[in-house]
């Protein structure tokens, strides 16, 4: 009888010990798992912070540091009814002598801009050309996506060069550009919309 009681007691102790050990093991696994998850979250947060900081730095400086840009003009111009009427194709170039880093607080005092492009109707008729030169910089504005150089220039027209024409040259994210030419001083020849192009080189 005593032998049976001893066996039952021993068996009971073993069962309780196994249950206790399993409980401790599960607790440790959960704690380790949670700690690991916390470390992963921390690492992910740091990676995201670095990535965001890098992206922010790249975005904020993507359009600032250059003193020379050039590319092509590729544009469709609509008529007064909004129908595509003219095809524009040509080249443009922009040089900023100083400063070497253009920022909102460190703006250039001068810039040289020139452009030459052909205009032809979509039916292949009335082909002619225009040039823009003798640009005089008046103001530079900078935001998160564009740098805009505003001033006056000479624009060649059918009746001869038009001097002192207000124009604006915009550079978008170092990839695209536009030229706005004041329609009131060019007989609305280029319409009210900007002439668009691409940036092929920027240094």
Secondary structure, 3 states (H helix, E strand, C coil): CHHHHHHHHHHHHHHHHHHHHHHHHHHHHHHHHHHHHHHHHHHHHHHHHHHHHHHHHHHHHCCCCCCEEEEEEEEEEECCCCCEEEEEEEEEEEECCCCCCCECCECCCCCEEEEEEEEEECCCCCCEEEEEEEEEEEEEEECCCEEEEEEEEEEEECCEEEEEEEEEEEEECCCEEEEEECHHHCCCCCCCCCEEEEEEEEC
